[in-house]
Amino acid sequence: MKYIFLIVTIFITTSLKAQKIGKITGLIKDSTSNIGVDYASVGLYKTGNSKPIDGVVTNIKGEFSLINLEEGEYKVTIDFIGYKRKTIDFIKINETTKLVDLGNILLSSSSKLLKSVTVTANAPIIENKIDKIVLLASPN
């Protein structure tokens, strides 16, 4: 009887400890225009771990929500083409802090100048029209 009680107690404590109680929300905005960045990737990592445990994409307004999080310390990364990666560290979820609102997160643009490109092509010598074939004397 003692063993059954001990096993049940251990099971209940473990299941209570692994409850998913937390939520992280935020709004991703462009730093220059202050407009929401839609479809930006938001990754969630346990602190000290390099593999993401969850991820979402922002909606049309730039809002995101990561739900059903266990107690612990997290970091969030935000990525979008044309913007610098933004990382927010030391986000704690516990019994007293179940909801963490990161508020407005501003992404700054990442502009890289490319070298100029020259496109050259030759015009065809023969053109097909609807009712005839035209032979050009000079392709230019």
C-alpha atoms as one frame of an Amber mdcrd trajectory, in Angstrom:
protein
   0.000   0.000   0.000   2.871   2.376   0.806   4.429   1.734  -2.597   1.214
   2.469  -4.463   0.798   5.729  -2.554   4.434   6.666  -3.295   4.073   5.910
  -7.010   0.829   7.899  -7.256   2.400  10.846  -5.417   5.438  10.851  -7.712
   3.206  10.646 -10.781   1.040  13.564  -9.648   4.031  15.773  -8.794   5.688
  15.082 -12.131   2.532  15.786 -14.074   1.950  19.015 -12.151   5.514  20.124
 -12.784   5.191  19.556 -16.540   2.012  21.593 -16.896   1.979  23.908 -19.853
   0.925  27.189 -18.346   2.768  29.932 -20.201   2.217  32.228 -23.145   4.509
  34.699 -24.929   3.010  37.356 -27.198   4.325  40.320 -29.137   4.020  42.592
 -32.144   6.757  42.792 -34.805   7.102  46.211 -36.472   9.382  47.840 -39.028
  11.644  50.335 -37.244  11.337  53.052 -39.902   7.673  52.861 -40.911   6.284
  51.463 -37.617   4.056  49.099 -39.637   3.564  45.476 -38.589   5.781  42.941
 -40.358   3.546  40.149 -41.611   4.732  36.540 -41.966   7.967  37.010 -39.982
   9.363  33.818 -38.417   9.405  33.655 -34.619  11.488  30.869 -33.064  11.369
  29.749 -29.423  14.421  28.220 -27.736  15.077  26.962 -24.220  17.956  29.011
 -22.798  21.224  27.208 -23.491  19.762  25.061 -26.267  20.457  25.657 -29.957
  17.453  23.703 -31.282  14.098  25.470 -31.481  11.286  23.928 -29.435   8.492
  25.886 -31.088   7.907  28.496 -33.732   5.174  30.550 -35.341   4.692  33.038
 -38.152   3.272  36.490 -37.492  -0.168  37.334 -38.820  -0.991  40.174 -41.248
  -0.756  42.755 -38.432   2.635  41.410 -37.240   1.228  39.789 -34.076   2.393
  36.434 -32.731   1.556  34.173 -29.815   3.501  31.190 -28.459   1.204  29.150
 -26.214   1.259  26.077 -23.956   4.744  26.720 -22.590   6.228  24.889 -19.632
   7.917  26.697 -16.775  11.451  27.718 -17.640  13.678  30.304 -19.244  13.408
  30.955 -22.977  14.777  33.082 -25.775  12.895  34.252 -28.858  14.401  34.960
 -32.279  12.678  36.915 -35.033  13.735  36.572 -38.682  12.465  38.063 -41.906
  14.034  38.634 -45.304  15.539  42.097 -45.575  15.766  42.606 -41.786  18.423
  41.951 -39.169  17.741  39.011 -36.837  16.386  40.089 -33.457  16.986  37.956
 -30.343  15.285  38.459 -26.987  16.882  36.528 -24.118  15.974  35.690 -20.522
  12.214  35.304 -20.848  10.953  33.501 -17.734   7.722  31.554 -17.465   6.664
  30.448 -13.976   3.642  30.353 -11.672   3.753  34.111 -11.070   4.616  35.087
 -14.661   2.391  32.973 -16.911   1.876  35.594 -19.612   4.812  37.529 -21.063
   3.947  40.319 -23.488   7.064  41.456 -25.337   5.186  44.486 -26.674   6.371
  46.177 -29.868   9.529  44.600 -31.282  11.203  46.781 -33.882  13.150  45.168
 -36.721  15.766  47.247 -38.497  16.392  46.730 -42.183  19.468  44.931 -43.401
  20.402  46.481 -46.697  23.275  45.006 -48.625  24.403  46.690 -51.809  25.129
  44.367 -54.672  27.436  45.045 -57.588  25.778  46.222 -60.764  24.621  43.647
 -63.287  24.630  44.104 -67.051  22.205  42.047 -69.105  22.902  41.699 -72.819
  20.934  39.845 -75.423  20.756  39.516 -79.199  17.595  40.294 -81.081  16.286
  37.444 -83.247  16.862  37.570 -87.001  13.420  36.109 -87.753  10.137  37.315
 -86.234   6.945  35.283 -86.441   3.871  37.474 -86.863   0.304  36.216 -86.986
   0.049  36.298 -90.778   3.694  36.423 -91.912   7.335  35.744 -91.130   9.584
  38.836 -91.073  13.294  38.538 -91.868  15.260  41.352 -90.231  18.250  42.685
 -92.116  19.982  43.855 -88.943  19.301  42.235 -85.544  19.720  45.616 -83.756
